[in-house]
Amino acid sequence: MGIKYVEEKKIFHLDTGHTTYLIGLSPEGYVGHIYYGRRLKSGGSNYLLRMNEAPFTPSVREREKASFMDFFPTEYPAGGVGDYRESCLDVRSASGSVGCELIFKEYRIFRGKPGLAGLPASFGREGEVETLELVCEDALLKLEVTLSYSVFADTDVITRSVRVENRGEEHLKLEKVYSACLDMDNREFEMLTLVGSWARERHIQRGRIRCGKQMVSSTKGESSHQEHPFLALVTPETTEETGEVYAMNFVYSGNFMAQAELSQFRQVRMTMGIHADYFCWNLRPGESFQAPEAVLTYSAEGLGRMTRNFHDFYRGHLIRSPHQYAKRPVLINNWEATYFDFNSEKLLEIAREAKKAGIEMLVMDDGWFGKRNFDDSSLGDWTVNEEKITSGLPDLVRKVNEIGLQFGIWFEPEMISPDSELYRKHPDWAIQIAGRTPAQSRTQYVLDLSRKEIVDYAYNCVAKILRSAPIAYVKWDMNRQLCDIGGACLDRESQGELMHRYVLGVYEMQERLVTDFPELLLENCSGGGARFDPGMLYYSPQIWCSDNVDAVERLRIQEGTALVYPLSTMGAHVGDCPNHIVGRNTPFDTRAHVAMAGAFGYELDITKIAEEERAKIPAQVEEYHRYQPLMQRGDYYRLASWSMEKPYDCWEVASKDGSEALVTFVQVLAEPNVHSYALRLKGLLAQAEYVLEGTDQTWYGEELMQCGYLVLSGQGDFRSSRYHFVKKQ
């Protein structure tokens, strides 16, 4: 396993435990993609580059160079030189022309993996990861492009990133810089993506690739509710357990593009990177640009193996928080309990009842600062409203701590309200086009975080509050997208840099936060799930999955999210009923069982719910903590999908050693005249004997996996149950 270069064949081998990735060089030095798939035991060959057939390489037939460029499976295609498929790099020269031809120059192979300046990126010790850097150049532009590949053998993941450096004397403009490309022959691939909207994020969408370009993308300044920086190509027979999967995920929290293109020659080009719209980067002599990282994985064992590759990779090589495997507090958030209508006494009343129920943290949400009694003012004025928090924040935190709860707080540091002291003092701090009234959303504007003084102001506001009291948790929110893209301090030539610089500003603020407050539990949020991406996971071990906490809607949302991200990263709460968004009533137990799939908490007024429901909370908290280590470290299996038209939903988490498995079953819609459902478990030891917790019933692992465990269908919609199987000693 690892990386090697075979000089006589001019082939680079990148091997993980179960996969091989092959890169080859043409006689001219074009870098071609040969193969990605199941592990090859043989040395590999470059015949898949098809250089021995028409139109042949330029050194054989110069007259057909353009035809060659438009067919060759290029590892990193540049635009303007004959490849009319999607390019990954578009460079405008000082003369105004667009064209770049990359020729291999040299390579480096080394153990370990460097970080990416200013960007979130995966990491690993020398024994866990090996890196290949392919250095290419355009001699005319004096441009050097370094393609980086890091091989994580233990998780069957290869990460890719690109660095572009101007080594000449001319001012160049980068109009597109993607992070990864994968050229393959089409095998009737289907495209699997995650789509939705506010309150229904990351629904799974799958369909056959047609000729031309099909993509998901965002130009909203965030990864977005609507589409997601993830793309998988799957063979038609692919299920959870069978079929081949090629998947990419983008470690970035801003504008992105993920695309599959079926060409005239039945080749598929899969690309991912920063969206080219609203992007143009000045590359002056001596400067370089670092593109974000893309995470690639291949599975020959269906979507389930892809999922577990991603989960293990993100847990082991991206999430840095000390809270990742630690006991996380069960919190209660006052948002849906009170919205903006609260004061110190109301919060303390909630805290006292929460403590009786075994809840461990109170989170004070939006409305505690400035004169904010609705969502129409005070963002940017991060001073405590002492008409609500009557004795000041430190005293409130002290009283909550004395009750026996930790204290958490909500911020939206990236925003500014037109009705705020900050806006009246600094109207130019909002992102806007000069002379045009900027569009409001949720009665707010976006701060221009491309400017250091604004980043410093926003961060220092947060830090000052955190230093004023023992605050254990921060919910970092972002409730609107970017538009009216103009930066007051960027010159005419640099306006195309604003949206990427904005994301870099967010990353700088969060890096400072986790550095200055290393024990802080940070949960990212963006109007719910609009920025649930690997870039955010680098800073926070959990992200608020969706503003919709309805248990039935959450089944689809959490299924799509868990397709890529570990369960422990999904912020999930028990909400009130009728649900505040869809008006649905679901049993209290079902709401808890669905929320326990993620980072667990409550989002309701505990002082007003029925006594019967309040009495169930202590057992729910205890149950969450009992299974939390398994949920944080175990292997996730999707056993049934309500979103795929099943009447029920079911998932399982099994320990790595097969010693236990926890199954959650939700009967969404009751069916008449049916018998029991057979749930075929996964991840057990075939010849081991298992007992169902709370009973004396036993089965062998092979019985549970091959024959299944029978769950009786019952009366009533939205009913749930959990089953814990433990290997007998």
Sequence and secondary structure as in RCSB ss.txt:
>XXXX:A:sequence
MGIKYVEEKKIFHLDTGHTTYLIGLSPEGYVGHIYYGRRLKSGGSNYLLRMNEAPFTPSVREREKASFMDFFPTE
YPAGGVGDYRESCLDVRSASGSVGCELIFKEYRIFRGKPGLAGLPASFGREGEVETLELVCEDALLKLEVTLSYS
VFADTDVITRSVRVENRGEEHLKLEKVYSACLDMDNREFEMLTLVGSWARERHIQRGRIRCGKQMVSSTKGESSH
QEHPFLALVTPETTEETGEVYAMNFVYSGNFMAQAELSQFRQVRMTMGIHADYFCWNLRPGESFQAPEAVLTYSA
EGLGRMTRNFHDFYRGHLIRSPHQYAKRPVLINNWEATYFDFNSEKLLEIAREAKKAGIEMLVMDDGWFGKRNFD
DSSLGDWTVNEEKITSGLPDLVRKVNEIGLQFGIWFEPEMISPDSELYRKHPDWAIQIAGRTPAQSRTQYVLDLS
RKEIVDYAYNCVAKILRSAPIAYVKWDMNRQLCDIGGACLDRESQGELMHRYVLGVYEMQERLVTDFPELLLENC
SGGGARFDPGMLYYSPQIWCSDNVDAVERLRIQEGTALVYPLSTMGAHVGDCPNHIVGRNTPFDTRAHVAMAGAF
GYELDITKIAEEERAKIPAQVEEYHRYQPLMQRGDYYRLASWSMEKPYDCWEVASKDGSEALVTFVQVLAEPNVH
SYALRLKGLLAQAEYVLEGTDQTWYGEELMQCGYLVLSGQGDFRSSRYHFVKKQ
>XXXX:A:secstr
 EEEEETTTTEEEEE SSEEEEEEE TT  EEEEEEEE   S   SGGG TTSTT  TTT GGGHHHHHTTS BS
S BSSSS  S  SEEEE TTS B    EEEEEEEEES   BTTB      TTT EEEEEEEEETTTTEEEEEEEE
EEGGGTEEEEEEEEEE SSS EEEEEEEEEEEEEE SS EEEEEEEETTEEEEEEEEE  BEEEEEEE SSSS S
SB SEEEEE TT  SSSS EEEEEEE SS EEEEEEE TTSEEEEEEES STT  EEE TT EEE  EEEEEEES
SHHHHHHHHHHHHHHHHT   TTSSS    EEESHHHHTT   HHHHHHHHHHHHHTT  EEEE S SBTT SST
TS TT  SB TTTSTT HHHHHHHHHHHT EEEEEE TTEE SSSHHHHH GGGB   TTS    BTTBEEB TT
SHHHHHHHHHHHHHHHHTTT  EEEE   S   S   TTS GGGGGGHHHHHHHHHHHHHHHHHHHSTT EEEE 
BTTBTT SHHHHTT SEEE  S   HHHHHHHHHHHHTTS GGGEEEEEE SS TTT     HHHHHHHHTTSEE
EEES TTTS HHHHHHHHHHHHHHHHHHHHHHHSEEEEEE GGGT SEEEEEEE TTSSEEEEEEEE S  SS  
 EEE   S  TTSEEEETTS  EEEHHIIIII EEE   SSSSEEEEEEEEE  
